[in-house]
Amino acid sequence: MSDKVPVLSIVFMSVALLFSIAAPIGMLLWLRKKKNADLMPFFAGCAVMLVFALLLEALVHQLVLGSGMGKVIRDHIWLYALYGGFMAGLFEESGRFIAFKTVLKKYRKKDVNALMYGAGHGGFEAFWLLGLGMINNLIYSALINFGKTEVFTSMVPEEQLAEAEGIFRTLIDTTPALFLLGIAERVFAIVIHLSLSVLVWFAAKKKGKVWLYPLAILLHLLVDGGIVVLARSGAHTLIVEAVTGAAAALLAVLAVFIYRKNTSQNAS
């Protein structure tokens, strides 16, 4: 393979990787030092993201999408968006609700711990999706630029060889700046996780506010489902990210309103 991955692409991949590490750590330190938040909610957020979204939800996807019904779902964009959005909302918001009602019950005196939880939930997802993805991209880029792609392709089954070549070609052809879009996407996702964490926090804490839990599921469904529809309809990546950013902003406004209306005077 004579083509190479542009140096600027590698630089931007590295920046994205650093962001995926710095963002959760930065939020953790800021909330701990400036807002006196507890550490446990952050790690609970990481654990819930791993168990409920990356393990349990993924297992259900394998069962459902691997069945005969799964083909019907995949072939219909609106059905796929509805299914994917609902499952993401159900598992992640349920994970939050269960955590707030159980292991984090004694931490509910400080409402800022809702944000600390969201930082862990969204921060872990940022590293898992963006960080690990950039690590893979950097490894593949090194193989390409040093002319060692056969080291990888020699270990790939023949039926997956075309897919591997496609990955290499994508890294070579992608406009370098697009690798920075991953940062914007994760920023928006973190804002969404922080916002939904606030809603579910008060659903678990305040009497008469349990309706905020199904509302969080619905909002999660609308955001994720809308993004799926846009992406699978062929919308430009910038449009998808702009819509995601707008959704994040609206959810943040709602979360600030809910937080200010329900938080106690000494919880900050």
C-alpha positions in Angstrom: 0.0 0.0 0.0 1.8 3.1 -1.2 -0.6 5.7 0.2 -0.1 7.1 3.7 -2.2 8.5 6.5 -1.6 12.3 6.6 0.5 13.5 9.5 -2.2 16.0 10.5 -4.7 13.1 10.8 -2.4 11.4 13.2 -2.0 14.6 15.2 -5.8 15.1 15.4 -6.3 11.4 16.4 -3.8 12.0 19.2 -5.6 15.1 20.3 -8.9 13.2 20.3 -7.3 10.4 22.4 -5.9 12.9 24.9 -9.3 14.6 25.2 -11.0 11.2 26.0 -8.6 10.8 28.9 -8.5 14.5 30.1 -12.2 15.1 30.0 -13.3 12.6 32.6 -10.3 13.3 34.8 -10.8 17.1 34.5 -14.5 16.8 35.4 -13.7 14.6 38.4 -11.0 16.9 39.8 -13.1 20.1 39.2 -16.3 18.7 40.8 -14.2 17.3 43.7 -12.2 20.4 44.4 -14.5 23.2 43.5 -17.9 21.7 44.3 -16.9 19.3 47.1 -18.6 16.4 45.3 -18.0 12.8 46.5 -15.8 10.4 44.5 -18.1 7.4 44.7 -20.8 8.7 42.3 -18.1 9.2 39.6 -17.0 5.5 39.8 -20.6 4.4 40.0 -21.3 6.2 36.8 -18.4 4.4 35.1 -19.7 1.1 36.4 -23.3 1.6 35.3 -22.1 2.7 31.8 -20.0 -0.5 31.6 -22.6 -3.0 33.0 -25.9 -1.6 31.8 -24.9 -0.2 28.4 -21.8 -1.9 27.2 -22.6 -5.4 28.6 -26.4 -5.9 29.3 -27.7 -3.7 26.5 -25.2 -5.1 24.0 -26.3 -8.7 25.0 -29.9 -7.8 24.3 -28.9 -6.3 20.9 -27.2 -9.6 20.0 -30.3 -11.6 20.9 -32.8 -9.3 19.2 -30.9 -8.1 16.2 -29.6 -11.5 15.6 -33.1 -13.0 15.4 -35.5 -13.0 12.5 -37.2 -10.0 14.0 -33.8 -8.2 14.0 -33.7 -8.2 10.2 -37.0 -6.5 10.1 -35.8 -3.9 12.6 -32.6 -3.2 10.7 -34.3 -2.9 7.4 -36.7 -0.1 8.5 -34.9 3.1 9.5 -37.7 4.4 11.8 -38.2 1.1 13.5 -34.4 0.7 14.0 -34.2 4.3 15.4 -37.1 3.6 17.8 -35.7 0.3 18.9 -32.1 1.6 19.4 -33.2 4.8 21.1 -35.6 3.1 23.5 -33.1 0.4 24.4 -30.4 3.0 25.1 -32.7 5.0 27.2 -34.2 2.1 29.1 -30.8 0.6 30.1 -28.9 3.7 30.8 -31.6 5.6 32.6 -32.6 2.5 34.6 -29.0 2.0 35.5 -28.9 5.6 36.8 -32.2 5.1 38.7 -31.1 1.9 40.3 -27.7 3.3 41.3 -29.3 6.4 42.9 -31.7 4.3 44.8 -29.2 1.8 46.1 -25.4 2.3 46.2 -25.6 6.0 46.0 -28.5 6.5 48.4 -26.3 7.9 51.2 -24.7 10.4 48.7 -28.0 12.0 47.8 -27.6 14.8 50.4 -25.3 16.6 47.9 -27.1 17.3 44.7 -23.9 18.1 42.9 -23.2 14.3 43.1 -25.7 14.0 40.2 -23.2 15.9 38.1 -20.3 13.8 39.5 -22.2 10.6 38.5 -22.9 12.1 35.0 -19.2 12.9 34.6 -18.3 9.3 35.3 -21.0 7.9 33.0 -20.3 10.2 30.1 -16.5 10.3 30.7 -16.2 6.5 30.7 -18.2 6.4 27.5 -15.9 9.0 26.0 -12.8 7.0 26.6 -14.5 3.7 25.6 -15.8 5.0 22.3 -13.5 7.8 21.3 -10.3 6.9 23.2 -10.1 3.2 22.3 -11.2 4.0 18.7 -8.3 6.5 18.4 -5.9 4.0 19.8 -6.9 1.5 17.1 -6.7 4.2 14.4 -3.2 5.2 15.5 -2.1 1.6 15.4 -3.5 1.1 12.0 -2.0 4.4 10.8 1.4 3.3 12.0 1.1 0.0 10.1 0.1 1.9 7.0 2.8 4.5 7.1 5.6 2.1 7.9 4.4 -0.3 5.2 3.5 -3.1 7.6 -0.1 -3.7 6.9 0.6 -7.3 6.0 1.4 -7.9 9.7 -2.3 -7.2 10.4 -3.9 -8.7 7.2 -2.0 -11.9 7.7 -3.9 -12.5 10.8 -7.3 -11.6 9.3 -9.6 -14.4 7.9 -9.9 -14.2 4.1 -13.6 -13.3 4.3 -12.8 -10.2 6.4 -9.9 -9.0 4.3 -11.9 -6.6 2.3 -13.2 -5.0 5.5 -9.7 -4.6 6.8 -8.6 -3.0 3.5 -11.6 -0.7 3.8 -10.5 0.5 7.3 -7.0 1.3 5.9 -8.4 3.2 2.9 -10.8 5.2 5.2 -7.9 6.3 7.4 -6.0 7.4 4.3 -8.8 9.2 2.6 -10.5 10.9 5.6 -10.1 14.6 5.9 -7.9 15.2 8.9 -10.3 17.7 10.6 -13.0 15.1 10.7 -11.1 13.3 13.4 -11.7 16.3 15.6 -15.4 15.9 15.2 -15.2 13.0 17.6 -14.3 15.5 20.3 -17.4 17.7 19.6 -19.6 14.5 19.5 -18.3 13.5 23.0 -18.7 17.0 24.4 -22.3 16.9 23.3 -22.8 13.4 24.7 -21.2 14.3 28.0 -23.6 17.3 28.3 -26.5 15.0 27.6 -25.4 12.5 30.2 -24.9 15.2 32.8 -28.4 16.5 32.0 -30.2 13.2 32.1 -28.4 12.3 35.3 -29.9 15.4 36.9 -33.4 14.4 35.9 -33.1 10.8 37.2 -31.3 12.0 40.3 -34.4 14.0 41.4 -36.7 11.2 40.2 -34.9 8.9 42.7 -34.6 11.5 45.5 -37.7 13.6 45.5 -41.2 12.3 46.3 -43.6 13.0 43.5 -40.8 13.4 41.0 -40.5 9.8 39.8 -42.0 10.9 36.5 -38.6 12.4 35.6 -37.3 8.9 35.2 -39.6 7.9 32.3 -39.2 11.4 30.9 -35.4 10.8 30.8 -36.0 7.5 28.9 -38.2 9.4 26.4 -35.7 12.2 25.9 -32.9 9.7 25.5 -35.0 7.9 22.9 -35.7 11.1 21.0 -32.1 12.2 20.9 -30.6 8.8 20.0 -33.4 7.9 17.6 -33.2 11.2 15.8 -29.5 10.9 15.3 -29.9 7.4 13.9 -32.6 8.7 11.4 -30.3 11.5 10.3 -27.2 9.4 10.0 -28.9 6.6 8.1 -30.7 9.1 5.8 -27.4 10.3 4.5 -27.3 13.6 6.3 -23.8 15.2 6.3 -21.8 14.6 9.5 -21.7 18.3 10.3 -25.5 18.4 10.2 -25.8 15.4 12.5 -23.4 17.0 14.9 -25.2 20.3 14.8 -28.5 18.6 15.7 -26.8 16.7 18.5 -25.3 19.9 19.8 -28.7 21.6 19.7 -30.3 18.7 21.6 -27.6 18.8 24.2 -28.1 22.5 24.7 -31.9 22.0 25.2 -31.4 19.2 27.6 -28.9 21.3 29.5 -31.4 24.1 29.9 -34.0 21.7 31.1 -31.5 20.1 33.6 -30.5 23.5 35.0 -34.2 24.4 35.5 -34.9 21.0 37.2 -31.7 21.3 39.4 -32.4 24.9 40.5 -36.0 24.1 41.3 -35.4 21.0 43.3 -32.0 21.4 44.9 -31.6 22.3 48.6 -30.0 25.5 49.6 -26.9 23.8 51.0 -26.4 21.3 48.1 -23.9 22.7 45.6 
